[in-house]
Amino acid sequence: MAVSIATKAVSATQGGAPGRRRWMRMALGAACLGMVAGCAVQGPGQGRPDGMRQGAVPAGIVSVTFDDPSRFDSGRNGPQESEKARRAWVDALAQFLAERAAPRLPQGQRLEVHLTDVQRAGGFEPWRGPQAADVRIVRSLLAGVMVDMQVLRGVHAALAAKDASELERLTRDFPAASREGLMALLQLYGGIEVLDRAEKLLARTAGVQPLLDQLRWLAQRLEGVSMSFDLADLRGYAYYSGTRFAIYVPGASDALVRGGRYDEVGAVFGRNRPAAGFSLDIKQLVAVVPERPLKAAIRAPWGDDPQVAAAIAALRRQGETVVCVLPGHESEVDEFHCDRELVQVAGQWAVQAI
């Protein structure tokens, strides 16, 4: 995990000489470099009420405090965190900084670090299993908003990338309800609880509640499967007309299956009617399906000899797989594991091990 940290007020308790301040900067810099390099963090502990975290570091040497952790970024595409979960990794971060900085401080010096912002880099893998959304939620939020196509495409791209700063810039002149609803979508991803949060955050937008109810109904019909949701996912926005879904599996870098409702697609053929479907990525499927062992078989020559034909027929009746090799193809890779072959011995066709 890479982390970008904003800090303020790194101070020493004994004087303010430039040399001592330089030592403070070096200690904090070394701690941050060690963290970015991927050094392990020993498990989080309980944070103090004032935000200061102290553990193995002797009191009076290093103190690390932080602002409200709820404002710290949890990483791109990360699941919504509980307050307890977020506090845990912030506590661990503070403890790590303190432990790494303490050994680098000159004798008698004290380091005080205050974290004002933390932005975790990287992202999370897609949730395993089915994921659903409904493109009509975004359309409802944009209903009545007069913008040109370039701005609209930018909004779609910012939602897909979960780019909050770009989305805020593009929607600054939108009606408040639309702007706030679109910004809320950036955080509406995760499990079934996302739909409950969406009901509260998008309550002012007409037509959204029935769409959330439909997504919940769909999730309840999938027994034994944990469905996730990403209400800002707009892939296929121009194609789908309602609910869309994707299925992820371990080992695949992208969705194995994508599909949904595309009611309007038939309009170009003069028949606009309800429709649903999906696409299956064969390349992704081949990449994740385990290779099956080749079936054992008997290799036999190709020809019109009645005796070899009778021998092949007899072997197949016994349940054996017999592969006849066409002339000129003897060197090709077998689709079966031919561990035996049918050969003529003293005028009789017999099976021998290869």
Stockholm file with secondary structure:
# STOCKHOLM 1.0

chainA/1-354         MAVSIATKAVSATQGGAPGRRRWMRMALGAACLGMVAGCAVQGPGQGRPDGMRQGAVPAGIVSVTFDDPSRFDSGRNGPQESEKARRAWVDALAQFLAERAAPRLPQGQRLEVHLTDVQRAGGFEPWRGPQAADVRIVRSLLAGVMVDMQVLRGVHAALAAKDASELERLTRDFPAASREGLMALLQLYGGIEVLDRAEKLLARTAGVQPLLDQLRWLAQRLEGVSMSFDLADLRGYAYYSGTRFAIYVPGASDALVRGGRYDEVGAVFGRNRPAAGFSLDIKQLVAVVPERPLKAAIRAPWGDDPQVAAAIAALRRQGETVVCVLPGHESEVDEFHCDRELVQVAGQWAVQAI
#=GR chainA/1-354 SS CCEEEEEECCCCSSCCCHHHHHHHHHHHHHHHHHHHTTCCCCCCCCCCTTSCCCSSSCTTTEEEEESCGGGSBCCBTCCCCCHHHHHHHHHHHHHHHHHHHGGGSCTTCCEEEEEEEEEECSBCCCCSEEEEEEHHHHHHHHTTCCCCHHHHHHHHHHHHHTCHHHHHHHTTTSCHHHHHHHHHHTTCEESTHHHHHHHHHTTTSTTHHHHHHHHHHHHHTSTTCCCEEETTCCTTTTTCCSEEEEEECTTCSSCSEEEEECGGGGGGGTCCCCCEEEEECHHHHHHHSCCCCCCEEEEEECSCCHHHHHHHHHHHHTTCCEEEECTTCTTSCCSSEEEEEEEEETTEEEEEEC
#=GC SS_cons         CCEEEEEECCCCSSCCCHHHHHHHHHHHHHHHHHHHTTCCCCCCCCCCTTSCCCSSSCTTTEEEEESCGGGSBCCBTCCCCCHHHHHHHHHHHHHHHHHHHGGGSCTTCCEEEEEEEEEECSBCCCCSEEEEEEHHHHHHHHTTCCCCHHHHHHHHHHHHHTCHHHHHHHTTTSCHHHHHHHHHHTTCEESTHHHHHHHHHTTTSTTHHHHHHHHHHHHHTSTTCCCEEETTCCTTTTTCCSEEEEEECTTCSSCSEEEEECGGGGGGGTCCCCCEEEEECHHHHHHHSCCCCCCEEEEEECSCCHHHHHHHHHHHHTTCCEEEECTTCTTSCCSSEEEEEEEEETTEEEEEEC
//
